Amino acid sequence: MMESKGKTFRRLLQDEPYLFTGGIYSPLDAQIAEQAGMKSIYLSGYSLAMLNGWPDMGFLTMTEVTKAASMVASAVDVPIIADADDGYGNALSTMRTVQEFVKTGVAGIHLEDQRFPKRCGHIAGKTIVSREEALGKYRSALAERDRLDRDFVVIARTDAYGAVGGSMEEAIWRGRAYADAGVDLVWAELSNSDRGPAIEFARAMKQTHPNLPLAFNYSSSFRWHQDGNPLTFRELGELGYRFIFITLFGAHAAMHSVWNFMHELAKNEEQAQWTLERLKVGHPTESHHVMARVSHFQELERRFIPGTEERLQGSAGFGEGKGH
């Protein structure tokens, strides 16, 4: 019997000095990340919102996100941590959110303590719910998790540091309280790439919860390459940040490429296609048929659908048919 994805993620947290990954937003991105060697994958809420033409300001519904999560989880074998926003409502709504995400096959989710409508942690104007309401939501999530799948991972994210009226002291209080409630990892959303806040939060959590793994958003909102002394993944791992993710890594990589080539197409017409073809010769992504695993499914056709071989040999197209 296959190990559950939640159990796999937990084992990786124990075995690896730290896990790191880039955020993705589609099954194809997830497959590419897996082929690249990522041991875990992060399904980014911001990226999903942007994929659907919206900012990350609470516009997507839970059913839209879980549908995407289910398709991503079915496309890869590695464990996925998915963005579940603020649980899409109060404590009872959060219970249903856990139910629906467990069904998708992801390894776990993260839930934040923002007030609805939530927004990306790096868009100004975010507010947080009271301590009491936040704790009630995490307790309800954990109760439902324990009822359905004890291996399912629940990460608590606090936005207290950068919220209206927020502070590091409040973020630390909440991180400790959420840990006491029983969450599996704690994540404090920070406001810039400075070393100080990340170190301060990690050291404070280690004083009271030395064995609790922390999560870290190596945010795409920051300019890490311009920082004079940016934190490395290794340093973060040594501080206790065991799960490190670049939230919009896949989206930024894709936007850059599509932007450049669409402008090339608008300017140079068919020459842009010829340029793209030359660029990809010999690259693993050269054939969209290969990336879509057409040969694998043609083999399944051969196994289970009568007459497949004759159809494949009697037509032109990708594979072993005539004219290819």
GUKESE-618708 format. One record per residue: z, x, y of N, C-alpha, C in turn; residue in one letter. Coordinates in steps of 0.001 Angstrom, whole numbers, padded with zeros to 6 digits, always signed. Atoms other than C-alpha are relative to their C-alpha. Layout:
REM GUKESE-618708
ZXYZXYZXYa...
This chain:
REM GUKESE-618708
+000000+000847-001192+000000+000000+000000+000000+000887+001248m+000118-000825-001196-000979+001363+003417+001255-000086+000857m-001115-000064-000927+001728+002469+005806-000333-000818+001238e+000243+000779-001211+002133+000122+008767-000260+000940+001169s+000334-000834-001150+000787+001404+012065+001258+000359+000801k-001246-000301-000696+004236+001121+013628+000765+001124-000667g-000695-001064+000735+005733+003288+010897-000724+001331+000178k+000768-001224-000220+002907+005806+011313+000314+000593+001362t-000300-000487-001343+003562+006041+015053+001399+000601+000059f-001364-000514+000007+007286+006502+014467+000079+001346-000711r+000008-001275+000729+006617+009255+011942-000607+001109+000857r+000614-000988-000880+004321+011018+014387+000963+000449+001099l-000983-000364-001024+007031+010898+017048+001023+000994-000539l-000970-000908+000618+009362+012665+014627-000626+001350-000352q+000625-001203+000529+006854+015192+013287-000634+000883+001064d+000725-000749-001025+004996+016209+016446+000945+000405+001132e-000805-000361-001171+006515+018139+019360-000199-000988+001141p+000303+001087-000930+004809+015506+021502-001353-000570-000395y+001278+000666+000195+001980+012990+021170-000678-000133+001353l+000714+000228-001248-000710+012863+023820-001326-000676-000306f+001239+000726+000203-003757+010676+024254-000559-000454+001333t+000630+000562-001186-006195+009221+026753-000132-001502-000147g+000137+001440+000032-006313+005565+027662-001440-000422-000253g+001327+000539+000307-009233+003534+026318+000005-001499+000282i+000083+001430-000295-010491-000024+026745-000958-000751-000907y+000930+000687+000903-012949-000791+023933+000090+000608-001390s+000007-000569+001345-013336-000346+020181-000822+001282-000098p+000816-001214+000051-016109+002230+020741+000749+001190+000576l-000801-001088-000572-013876+004304+023020+001080+000440-000979d-001044-000329+000965-011143+004104+020412-000560+000831-001147a+000619-000758+001083-013512+005332+017702-000330+001425+000436q+000291-001339-000506-014605+008253+019873+001282+000814+000107i-001284-000694-000102-010963+009129+020575+000495+000440-001371a-000417-000339+001361-010195+009037+016859-000827+001159-000541e+000867-001071+000475-013211+011234+016053+000318+001320+000698q-000355-001215-000740-012066+013683+018729+001294+000624-000497a-001233-000539+000560-008775+014098+016876+001275-000571+000580g-001215+000619-000517-006393+011875+018815+000803-000613-001153m-000846+000502+001076-003461+011054+016544+000568-001380+000309k-000371+001343-000419-002569+007949+018529-000885-000368+001176s+000884+000486-001053-004390+005815+021085+000765-000950+000903i-000618+000898-000974-003327+004022+024259-001042-000993+000514y+000873+001059-000513-004969+000688+025135+000471-000366+001394l-000395+000086-001399-004881+000627+028932-000258-001377+000589s+000145+001291-000648-004252-002646+030738-000855+000063+001251g+000819-000159-001200-005763-001359+033968-001473+000099-000388y+001380-000171+000435-008899-000289+032107-000585-001315-000499s+000475+001300+000468-009184-003679+030402-000291-000937+001161l+000219+000844-001169-008802-005465+033726-001290+000402+000707a+001185-000495-000697-011457-003278+035342-001260-000280-000807m+001132+000315+000873-013772-003741+032350-000468-001430+000219l+000311+001412-000196-013616-007479+033043-000200-000375+001464n+000317+000250-001395-014199-007099+036776+001167-000321+000897g-001195+000321-000766-010600-007400+038003+000842+001242+000250w-001002-001056-000150-007941-005104+039447+001192-000290-000907p-001186+000180+000836-004723-004585+037499+001106-000632+000844d-000948+000736-000841-002822-007244+039421+000369-001333-000634m-000470+001178+000705-001900-009775+036750-001036-001073-000235g+001038+001009+000147-005271-011518+036416-000326-000335-001455f+000325+000275+001395-005875-011127+032668+001151-000729-000684l-001013+000751+000741-004047-013493+030334+000373+000736-001285t-000435-000611+001250-002135-012575+027207-001033-000182-001098m+000977+000224+001064-004783-014150+024960-001223+000883+000172t+001123-000905-000233-007540-012100+026607+000337+001420-000442e-000386-001370+000338-005610-008865+026135+000205+000157-001504v-000213-000113+001444-004571-009578+022548-001314-000075-000772t+001315+000014+000658-008171-010413+021638-000604+001394+000022k+000515-001365-000095-009216-006990+022912+000792+000936-000907a-000844-000865+000828-006259-005343+021161-000344-000150-001477a+000342+000235+001403-007219-006950+017862-001305+000694-000374s+001284-000639+000286-010797-005682+018088+000137+001522-000022m-000212-001444-000023-009654-002169+019002+000749+000443-001252v-000812-000390+001162-007042-002061+016232-000806-000045-001292a+000798+000110+001225-009596-003141+013628-001080+001068-000094s+001086-000979-000030-011992-000363+014666+000431+001397-000394a-000493-001356+000266-009762+002657+013963+001178-000043-000960v-001143-000115+000909-007092+003891+011585+001256+000515+000692d-001171-000578-000666-004821+005683+014061+000792-001090+000720v-000830+001021-000653-001892+003778+015628-000307-000138+001486p+000315+000329-001391-002414+002087+018988+001236-000574+000668i-001005+000614-000859+000116+001388+021722-000748-000763+001088i+000727+000862-000925-001044-001514+023884+000872-000390+001191a-000633+000437-001241-000189-002535+027429+000186-001514-000056d-000294+001438+000021+001536-005941+027352+000580-000481+001325a-000405+000398-001349+002255-006070+031095+001480-000371+000055d-001395+000435-000156+005435-008004+031907+000398-001015-001064d-000266+001003+001021+005321-010081+028719-000617-001343+000321g+000732+001202-000419+003262-012688+030607+000906-001201+000239y-000887+001111-000339+006230-014739+031750+001449+000374-000168g-001436-000234+000161+009925-015120+031081+000313+000503-001408n-000417-000538+001301+011934-014110+028013-000652-000739-001165a+000607+000766+001093+010508-016920+025888-001496+000288-000093l+001407-000402+000015+006949-016086+026915-000147+001382-000630s+000025-001340+000571+007725-012492+025980+000124-000050-001511t-000108+000143+001455+008729-013611+022495-001368-000338-000600m+001330+000331+000514+005309-015211+022018-000945+001189+000143r+000826-001191-000190+003680-012081+023434+000187+000976-001155t-000260-000871+001152+005374-010016+020711-000652-000575-001251v+000631+000638+001163+004233-012522+018079-001494+000278-000042q+001452-000122-000026+000627-012324+019181-000454+001451-000132e+000385-001400+000133+000512-008535+019498+000269+000514-001414f-000233-000399+001393+002055-008093+016040-001205-000387-000856v+001152+000475+000771-000892-010111+014691-001227+000887+000180k+001209-000771-000292-003431-007749+016276-000147+001239-000863t+000053-001234+000773-002527-004737+014147+000295+001248+000801g-000393-001191-000763-001486-002437+016994+001368+000465-000471v-001282-000568+000430+001482-000146+016383+001157-000497+000849a-001071+000432-000888+003422-001407+019377-000539-000302+001379g+000357+000372-001370+003439-002429+023015+001009+000597+000972i-001003-000254-001028+005075-001568+026292+000099-001215+000909h-000331+001134-000866+006730-004161+028494+000697+000530+001243l-000569-000497-001248+007624-003668+032147+000936-001024+000623e-001009+000873-000622+010359-005099+034346-000443-000490+001378d+000506+000517-001266+008108-006212+037196+000122-001525+000068q+000039+001438-000258+008165-009655+038756-001453-000464-000016r+001351+000563+000050+005124-011862+038120-000455-000424+001397f+001022-000678+000791+002365-011397+039078+000140+001509+000093p-000154-001452+000041+002656-007806+037990-001218+000669+000587k+001130-000798-000468+000420-005034+039273+000156+001416-000529r-000088-001403+000376-000414-001465+038421+001159+000650+000731c-001155-000652-000598+002596+000722+039071-000323+000838+001214g+000399-000817-001139+000586+002612+041671-000811-000788+001017h+000529+000857-001061-000595-000357+043725+001197-000502+000797i-001150+000354-000842+001719-001005+046669+000331-001485-000105a-000448+001383-000046+003779-004175+046797+000691-000500-001253g-000610+000485+001236+005319-004279+043322+001486-000267+000199k-001411+000368-000015+008700-005936+042853+000488-000108-001435t-000567+000055+001352+011055-006022+039876+000963-001173-000117i-000942+001079+000267+013128-008749+038262+001422+000567+000014v-001396-000438-000001+016918-008615+038258+000328+000747-001288s-000438-000707+001204+018745-006422+035794+000219-000976-001148r-000346+000978+001040+019952-009491+033923-001250-000600-000631e+001226+000588+000537+016496-011027+033611-000768+001012-000843e+000707-001033+000754+014968-007753+032475+000633+000216-001373a-000678-000214+001276+017593-007224+029794-000210-001178-000938l+000261+001169+000833+017105-010774+028571-001382+000050-000628g+001356-000084+000532+013385-010172+028169-000099+001054-001097k+000066-001036+001032+013850-006930+026243+000750-000432-001257y-000742+000475+001179+016463-008494+023990-000800-001051-000759r+000813+001016+000680+014167-011437+023276-001164+000654-000736s+001106-000711+000649+011286-009065+022506+000464+000691-001272a-000513-000720+001164+013420-007033+020124+000424-000958-001108l-000386+000988+001009+014776-010115+018391-001227-000508-000749a+001229+000482+000643+011257-011363+017738-000653+001110-000813e+000513-001131+000770+010130-007899+016667+000738+000140-001322r-000796-000158+001217+012992-007679+014178-000271-001123-000998d+000304+001123+000887+012084-011088+012779-001337+000185-000705r+001363-000076+000511+008421-010203+012262-000342+001332-000650l+000403-001325+000480+008065-006446+011773+000885+001049+000667d-000958-000940-000583+010880-003961+012300-000627+001341+000347r+000679-001254-000343+008397-001074+012449-000762-000096+001310d+000756+000200-001239+006608-002566+015469+000763+000642+001154f-000626-000813-001040+007295-000329+018480+000049-000770+001318v-000164+000619-001314+008682-001712+021747+000435+001067+000991v-000282-000970-001055+008560+000556+024787+000377-000751+001267i-000437+000622-001257+010491-000451+027904-000443+000868+001159a+000413-000713-001219+008900+000529+031190+000752-000582+001192r-000616+000453-001242+010876+000367+034399-000813+000489+001190t+000708-000306-001242+009084+000235+037738+000968+000130+001169d-001022+000034-001048+012364+000501+039654-000133+001130+001009a+000048-001142-000911+011612+003902+041164-000886-000271+001210y+000940+000179-001099+008616+002881+043269-000110-001411+000519g+000087+001403-000418+009259-000852+043708+000659-000213+001358a-000661+000375-001252+010357-002609+046884+001514+000122-000187v-001441-000192+000098+013956-001482+047440+000442+000840-001178g-000347-000752+001203+013819+000763+044399+000529+001387+000282g-000553-001345-000115+015356+004161+043715+000038+000646-001375s-000154-000698+001264+015742+006816+041058+001287-000433-000684m-001270+000443+000580+019339+005698+040563-000185-001312-000769e+000242+001282+000678+018137+002186+039699-000848+000207-001246e+000834-000271+001166+015469+003546+037359+000835+000581-001139a-000854-000594+001030+018063+005620+035513+000936-001052-000588i-000897+001046+000517+020491+002685+035258-000752-000898-000963w+000777+000903+000851+017770+000481+033847-000471+000701-001275r+000415-000713+001192+016442+003127+031494+001117+000082-001027g-001146-000070+000914+019902+003567+030019+000344-001361-000579r-000325+001348+000475+020525-000175+029803-001030-000487-001015a+001029+000426+000943+017185-000798+028079+000146+000751-001319y-000252-000766+001226+017971+001991+025629+001166-000596-000773a-001155+000622+000652+021341+000405+024912-000382-001315-000672d+000443+001266+000590+019535-002885+024233-000752+000221-001306a+000625-000312+001277+017639-001123+021442-001481+000296+000023g+001435-000304-000021+014121-000351+022677-000253+001364-000634v+000339-001208+000748+012296+002450+020893-000290+001199+000892d+000263-001045-000989+011138+004447+023921+000239-000584+001384l-000152+000417-001392+011793+004317+027662-000996+000772+000846v+000997-000570-000905+009222+004949+030354+000383-000381+001423w-000209+000245-001428+009967+005316+034064-001317+000270+000715a+001228-000186-000761+006868+004741+036177+000330+000727+001296e-000273-000829-001171+006829+007450+038846-001113-000161+001025l+000895+000304-001114+005040+007507+042190-000919+001140+000400s+000856-001133-000331+003441+010959+042341+000131+001045-001104n+000017-001035+001036+002851+014145+040364+001081+001055+000189s-001068-000975-000222+005916+015975+041718+000820+000213-001276d-000799-000321+001174+007964+017714+039045+001389-000625+000066r-001392+000388-000161+011297+016639+040485+000395-001309-000638g-000403+001279+000582+011437+012936+039587-000096-000037-001524p+000151-000004+001459+010131+013484+036049+001138+000771-000662a-001089-000807+000552+012724+016188+035423+001332-000719+000168i-001264+000683-000264+015545+014198+037024+000216-001156-000965e-000152+001149+000904+014889+011087+034950+000242+000470-001431f-000158-000478+001375+014532+013029+031695+001389+000572-000232a-001328-000595+000171+017746+014968+032236+001090-001055+000011r-000999+001076-000043+019678+011831+033134+000019-000771-001315a+000050+000733+001265+018480+010041+030012+000551+000844-001142m-000478-000869+001071+019268+013061+027844+001524+000074-000014k-001466-000038-000062+022880+013034+029064+000632-001129-000804q-000592+001177+000655+023506+009556+027652-000712-000387-001292t+000784+000396+001178+020736+009110+025052-000830+001199-000465h+000691-001264+000311+019871+012605+023763-001093-000115-001048p+000977+000121+001080+017857+011355+020787-001092-001033+000287n+000972+001037-000326+015823+008687+022581-001307+000644+000486l+001271-000521-000516+012112+009555+022938-000413-000732+001275p+000477+000567-001256+010648+008999+026390-001526-000041-000004l+001447+000090-000183+007121+007950+027357-000340+000436+001415a+000389-000503-001319+005209+009477+030255-001439-000367+000303f+001329+000321-000499+002244+008187+032229-000519+001171+000831n+000665-001088-000736+000167+011235+033207-001118-000668+000800y+000818+001028-000623-001361+008881+035692-001304+000511+000589s+001296-000273-000610-005002+008878+036659-000003-000289+001490s-000092+000257-001437-003843+007760+040122+000308+001268+000790s-000427-001210-000694-002615+011277+040916-001090+001067-000039f+000926-001129-000042-004477+014500+041748+000698+001219-000598r-000727-001065+000676-002933+016786+039166-000615+001367+000284w+000669-001293-000188-005543+019508+039743+000274+000586+001378h-000315-000499-001340-004475+019761+043402+001469+000371+000153q-001414-000334-000041-000783+020106+042601+000158+001503-000236d-000168-001447+000131+000373+023678+043031+000652+000433-001294g-000711-000360+001228+002531+023574+039909+000164-001244-000876n-000070+001254+000742+001652+020536+037773+000705+000147-001344p-000623+000021+001312+003646+019619+034712-001059+000049-001088l+000883-000037+001160+001966+020473+031418+000556-000933-001074t-000461+000848+001099+002141+018353+028296+001134+000683-000762f-001044-000721+000734+004191+021059+026614+001347-000099+000717r-001242+000113-000766+006750+021018+029420+000588-001402-000111e-000476+001380+000118+006957+017236+029279+000624-000235-001371l-000557+000150+001339+007494+017374+025533+001369+000638-000115g-001296-000681+000042+010341+019852+025985+001064-000773+000775e-000945+000820-000764+011925+017503+028531+000419-001253-000759l-000320+001198+000771+011934+014689+025961-001050-001079+000073g+001098+000956-000065+008698+012911+026838-000879+000206-001235y+000650-000202+001295+007379+012479+023318-001341-000711-000120r+001280+000707-000002+004501+010074+024061-000584+000094+001405f+000612-000297-001296+002209+011198+026893-001426-000544-000015i+001323+000621-000017-000888+009258+027900-000589+000047+001409f+000741+000045-001257-003522+009539+030637-000641-001381+000043i+000287+001425+000114-003888+005855+031342-001480-000362+000065t+001392+000402-000196-007493+005626+032567-000976+001119-000326l+000846-001157+000301-008954+008768+031018-001390-000441-000447f+001295+000468+000488-011703+006949+029124-000802-000702+001067g+000705+000739-001048-012562+004684+032040-000579+000940+001049a+000504-000941-000996-012873+007578+034499-001174+000801-000547h+001102-000756+000596-015050+009557+032096-001260-000855-000065a+001155+000882+000126-017319+006557+031495-000586-000362+001362a+000496+000370-001325-017534+005497+035154-000799+001133+000630m+000680-001162-000584-018530+008995+036209-001403+000137-000573h+001293-000170+000637-021346+009185+033686-000950-001142+000342s+000866+001155-000270-022695+005663+034172-000429-000022+001465v+000340-000045-001426-022550+005983+037978-001136+001000+000254w+001003-001040-000238-024515+009233+037944-001357-000392-000562n+001287+000283+000624-027181+008049+035533-000642-001283+000517f+000595+001182-000611-027649+004598+037082-000662+000351+001329m+000617-000439-001241-028287+006268+040419-001242+000848-000276h+001173-000779+000411-030648+008683+038676-001146-000932-000390e+001015+000964+000410-032488+005706+037163-000620-000691+001212l+000501+000668-001197-032759+003932+040519-000929+000917+000800a+000780-000962-000782-034205+007085+042064-001253+000464-000726k+001078-000692+000711-036406+008521+039333-000634-000805-001127n+000609+000893+000987-037273+005570+037083+000027+000617-001404e-000003-000434+001405-038395+006628+033569+000460+001440-000182e-000438-001388+000094-037630+010263+034355+001496+000099-000326q-001443-000002+000276-033935+009375+034219+000265-000153-001485a-000157+000155+001445-034280+008219+030621-000382+001277-000721q+000405-001258+000638-036138+011396+029709+001078+001069+000182w-001074-000971-000264-033397+013470+031347+001195-000250-000906t-001139+000345+000855-030696+011601+029446-000277+000362-001452l+000353-000340+001374-032551+012036+026164+000117+001511-000243e-000072-001455+000160-032891+015785+026695+001444+000492-000018r-001397-000401-000082-029226+016086+027628+000730-000231-001317l-000758+000398+001191-028119+014396+024408-000559+000552-001308k+000574-000547+001238-030347+016219+021923+001038+000852-000725v-000957-000753+000803-028081+017480+019155+001448-000368+000230g-001383+000403-000268-024976+015843+020621+000413-001098-000989h-000431+001041+000939-022843+013640+018307-000324-001421+000451p+000311+001350-000490-023610+010655+020560-001497-000217+000210t+001444+000114-000255-027372+011235+020535-000557-001335-000482e+000520+001247+000573-028063+008229+018284+001023-001123+000131s-000900+001156-000066-026544+004875+019148+000159-000629-001377h-000128+000529+001359-027264+003865+015547+001105+000732-000777h-001051-000779+000658-025054+006694+014303+001365-000402+000544v-001276+000372-000599-022289+005801+016771+000448-001388-000445m-000328+001360+000447-022468+002167+015626+000209-000084-001514a-000229-000083+001456-022181+003298+011965-000955-000904-000788r+000968+000866+000668-025366+001485+010957-000163+000382-001468v+000198-000430+001394-025809+003589+007789+001119-000484-000905s-001139+000475+000790-022327+002651+006605-000182-001463-000371h+000139+001430+000276-023084-001037+006919-001263-000293-000801f+001149+000147+000885-026513-000637+005357+000400+000263-001451q-000481-000265+001353-024740+000843+002346+000793-001185-000536e-000703+001213+000421-022461-002184+002244-000994-001111-000339l+001043+000981+000337-025579-004358+002344-000546+000270-001399e+000526-000340+001322-026895-002470-000672+000952-000433-001111r-000992+000326+001031-023648-003095-002561+000140-001497-000219r-000424+001393+000099-023204-006766-001832-001087-001042+000273f+001026+000983-000352-026462-008390-000672-001256+000283-000816i+001192-000216+000837-029299-008824-003204-001252+000206+000846p+001276-000227-000661-032703-007507-002166+000049+000928+001194g-000132-000846-001190-031354-005150+000483-000923+001209-000050t+000792-001227+000078-033103-002023-000776-001470-000269+000291e+001399+000328-000225-036482-003726-000791-000253-000286+001482e+000166+000296-001421-035957-004996+002757+000039+001275+000840r-000106-001234-000769-034879-001590+004032-001239+000869-000157l+001169-000834+000244-037813+000198+002405-001274-000641+000516q+001211+000707-000400-040286-002462+003466-000107-000259+001482g+000052+000224-001447-039575-002347+007203+000271+001301+000728s-000232-001185-000817-039494+000193+009998+001310-000135+000742a-001254+000047-000737-036240+001142+011668+000899+001152-000381g-000952-001068+000269-033196+003340+011560+000382-000004-001476f-000345-000105+001401-032489+004587+008049-001152+000619-000758g+001027-000597+000854-034920+005311+005242-001253-000865-000086e+001170+000862+000029-037456+002592+006008-001254+000722+000431g+001276-000643-000344-041121+003319+006581-000128+000147+001505k+000269-000201-001412-042234+004672+009902+001123+000647+000766g-001109-000629-000725-038922+006392+010714-000029+001500-000237h
